[in-house]
Structure formats: C-alpha cells, structure tokens
Amino acid sequence: MPIFEYQCDDCGSQFEKLVGRASQRLDVACPACGENHVTQQYSTFAPRANGGAKEAQPTCASGMCATPGLCGRN
C-alpha cells in the first residue's frame, strides 16, 4: 500500500496517509482539523549518487533492527 503526502487546504497541516485503494484517496481527512479539503503533494526522496560520500544512517532506537533506518522507530 502506498503512502501519500497531503496538505490541508483549510489549516495548512501536512501529513502522510497510508492508502489501500484508489477509492480511499477521495476520503482523506486532515487529522488536525478533520476537514476533507486536502491536496495531494509530490513525494520527495533523497537519491544517492554512486561513489559519493555516504551519509550517516540513523540508528534504531531499540537497537534491534537488521536494517537501520527502516523500522520506523527512529
């Protein structure tokens, strides 16, 4: 299921929403004010060039993750 980024047109709050089906995209409400006047935002990502300097990876707060930064707890 994809995660979409939204911005509320009423209060300006930005949030992410896990959306299972295309029909659920129409029923997204702002968690801050409850209104459903939201605009889907373009997702950003950080590409890494081959051979470039590597950035420090975040460490898992619990120290139990096999892949640092992918557990969602840091």
C-alpha positions as CSV (number, residue, x, y, z in Angstrom):
1,M,0.0,0.0,0.0
2,P,1.4,3.4,-0.9
3,I,1.9,6.3,1.4
4,F,0.7,9.6,0.1
5,E,1.6,13.0,1.4
6,Y,-1.2,15.7,1.7
7,Q,-1.6,19.3,2.8
8,C,-4.8,20.6,4.3
9,D,-6.3,23.5,2.3
10,D,-8.1,24.8,5.4
11,C,-5.4,24.7,8.2
12,G,-2.2,24.1,6.2
13,S,-1.2,21.0,8.1
14,Q,0.9,18.5,6.2
15,F,0.5,14.8,6.9
16,E,1.0,11.3,5.4
17,K,-1.7,8.7,4.8
18,L,-1.4,5.0,4.0
19,V,-4.0,4.4,1.3
20,G,-5.0,0.9,0.3
21,R,-7.3,1.5,-2.7
22,A,-7.7,4.3,-5.2
23,S,-11.3,4.9,-3.9
24,Q,-9.9,5.7,-0.4
25,R,-7.9,8.6,-1.8
26,L,-11.1,10.5,-2.1
27,D,-12.0,10.0,1.6
28,V,-8.9,11.6,3.1
29,A,-9.5,14.0,6.0
30,C,-7.0,16.2,7.8
31,P,-6.0,14.7,11.2
32,A,-5.6,18.2,12.7
33,C,-8.9,19.9,11.8
34,G,-11.0,17.0,10.4
35,E,-11.8,18.7,7.1
36,N,-11.6,16.8,3.8
37,H,-10.3,19.7,1.7
38,V,-6.8,18.3,1.1
39,T,-4.3,18.5,-1.8
40,Q,-2.0,15.6,-2.6
41,Q,1.6,16.7,-2.5
42,Y,4.5,15.4,-4.6
43,S,6.6,13.0,-2.5
44,T,10.3,13.8,-2.1
45,F,13.2,11.4,-1.9
46,A,16.9,11.6,-1.5
47,P,18.8,9.8,-4.3
48,R,22.4,8.9,-3.6
49,A,25.0,9.0,-6.4
50,N,27.3,6.1,-6.8
51,G,30.8,6.7,-5.4
52,G,29.7,9.8,-3.5
53,A,30.2,10.3,0.2
54,K,27.8,8.3,2.3
55,E,25.6,10.0,4.8
56,A,25.4,8.6,8.3
57,Q,22.5,6.2,8.6
58,P,20.1,6.7,11.6
59,T,20.4,4.2,14.3
60,C,17.5,2.2,15.6
61,A,16.4,3.5,19.0
62,S,15.7,-0.1,20.2
63,G,18.9,-1.4,18.6
64,M,17.1,-4.5,17.3
65,C,16.7,-3.6,13.6
66,A,18.6,-5.6,10.9
67,T,18.4,-2.6,8.6
68,P,19.0,0.8,10.3
69,G,16.5,3.5,9.4
70,L,13.8,1.2,8.1
71,C,12.0,0.2,11.3
72,G,10.1,3.5,11.6
73,R,11.1,3.8,15.3
74,N,13.9,6.4,14.7
